Every structure is written in structure tokens, then in C-alpha cells.
Amino acid sequence: MWGDDLRHVAKDVVNDVSYAGSLMRGEILGLERRRIWRDEDKLEIVMSVGIDGATVTQVAQRHEVTRQQIYAWRHDLKKKGLWSPDAGALFLPLDMPVAAGVPVAQATVAERPPPVAVELRLRGGRSLHFESTIDPAALSVLIRAVDSA
């Protein structure tokens, strides 16, 4: 059988296979090349999706990998805790005066900016959605209640 003859080159890449009767002929091109990707490289590639409107297909073509490979890397990196779908989220500083560990209500200002929707991510995948005009003391109570539930 032809497989016995080629057993010593099992890792070689065979191309241009042709059949001549019961014999099989193939051209050996060389050793199979598998790239080894570090997690840092995978993360950089996965995070480049969406930058300047780059699609998964465009990023995959740029790095000579398949789209499915990028999706698999996303899944693996997420399981390892190295990537989050919210990785591109914008976090803004919250200016809340604190006295002895308890938030203090700020004096009301004559002109207040319009309320902004805020999403606060807590441990365990929980999140709170509220307006930026919420009373800091009420927010503190709400966070503690949700966090302890």
C-alpha cells in the first residue's frame, strides 16, 4: 500500500496527487508549517477588529488566518479572562466626595448638565443601569444591595 512507503514523511505536505491504476503518486513539497501564536499576538489581532472599521474578514486576510480562527481565539481568550467584549468600553472618572467611607451629597448646582445613561459593571457579571443624576447616597445603597444579593 502506498501509505507504508510514505510513512516516514507523514508530516510532509503532499500536493498534486494523481492516480495511475492502483498506484498513487504525489509530489512532496516540504514539512508542514504550523504557526505558533502567543496569547499576546492573538489578543492584538482580535482587538484590531473594528479599529477604523476593520471587519473580521479584513483582519483575518491581513494576518493570513481564517475568520473562524479569529472567532476561536476570541472564545479562548475570553475563557482565559484575557479578552472581554467590553474591552473597548470607555470608562470615565466619577467625581464623588467621600467622607469616612460614606459618600457625601454634593451641594446642588444651579446649572446641571442633562442626565446621561450610566452602566456600572459589578462582580459576577451583574450590572446597574442608572442616570448620572442619581443621588450618590442612593447609588451607594443600591450598589451594596445588588452586590450582596
N, C-alpha and C positions, 0 to 999 in steps of 0.2 A: 504494500500500500504506500502511496506517496507520502503520507504523514510520517512514516517511520524514517524516510530519507531526510525529511526536513525538521525532525525533532530537535536537532542541535541548533537550529535557527528559529526556534519557536517565538522569540521576542522580536524577530525581524519583521519588517513590514513587507508584505507580498502584494504586488500590483500586477496588472496586466495578465491575469490568469486566463489560460486558454486550454481547451480540452482537445486531445488528439486520440480518439478511440477511448481506451480505458486509462490512458496516462494523462496526467495533469502537469502542465508546465507553467511556471511563474517566474517573474523577474523579481529578484530581491533588491530592494532599494536601500536598505540600511536599518540600523536599530531604531526601534520606536522611540520617539521623543515625547516625553510627558513633562510638561512644565509643572514645577512645584511652586505653588503660590503661598506666600506668607499671609497671615491674617491681616497684617497692616496693608499689604498690597490689595487684598480682596476688599478691605474696608474703603480704601481710596477709590477703587473702581466703582463699588456700589454707591458711594456717596457722590460720585460725579454725575450720576443720573439726575437730570433735572437742572443742572447748572447750565445757564444760558440756554435753557430749553432742550437740552440733550435728552433724547429718548433712550430707552434700554437698548434698542436695536443699534443706534448710533454708537453708544458706549461699547457695546459688545464688538462691533466691527472695528472700532478704534483699537481695542486691546486683543483682537483676534481670538475671541471666545464666543460661545453661543449665548443667546438671550437666556436660555434655560440655566446656563451656568451662573449667570448673574442672579437669577431668582433663587437658585440653590444656595449661593453664597449669602444672600440676604437672610434666608431661613437659618442657615448655620450660625451666622454672626449674631442673629437675634437670640438664638438658643444659648449662645455663649455669653450674652449680655454685652457684646461689643458694638451692636448697632440697634438703633431704635427708629421706627418710622417717624418719630417726632424729633429726630436728630437735628433737623433744620429749624426747629422751633425757636422763636425769638423770645428771650426772657428779658424782662425789663425790671429795673430795681424798684422796690416798693419802699416808699419813704413813710414809715410809721414809727413815731416816737415810742419808746418803750421805757417804762419806769418800774424797776424792781420785777422785771419779767412779765409785767402785765401791760398790754397796750393802753395808751392814754388817748382819749378822744381829742382830736385837734380842734382848735377854735374854727368856727365857720368862717369862710371867706366870702366876701360879697359876690365875687365872680367865680363861679365854679365851671370848669370845663364840662362839656357834655359827657354823660356816662359812657364808659367803654366796657364791652363784654370781656370778662377775665375768666380764664380756665386755670385752675390750680390743681396740679397733679400731686397726689399723695401716695404713700406707700401702698403696696398691694394692688396697684392698678386703679385705685379709686381716684376720682376727680370731682372737683367742685366747680360749678359754673355760677358766676355772680357778676353784678355790675360793680364798676370801680367806685361807685358812690356808697357802697355798703359801710355801715358803721364798723370801725376796727374792732371794737369790743364784741359786737355781734359776730363778726367774722371769726374772731378767736374762739368763741364758744362753739360756733359751727364746726370749725376745724377739729377741735378736741372731740366733739360728739361723733363726727364721721370717722376720725382716726381710731377711736376706742370701740367702734361698732364692729 
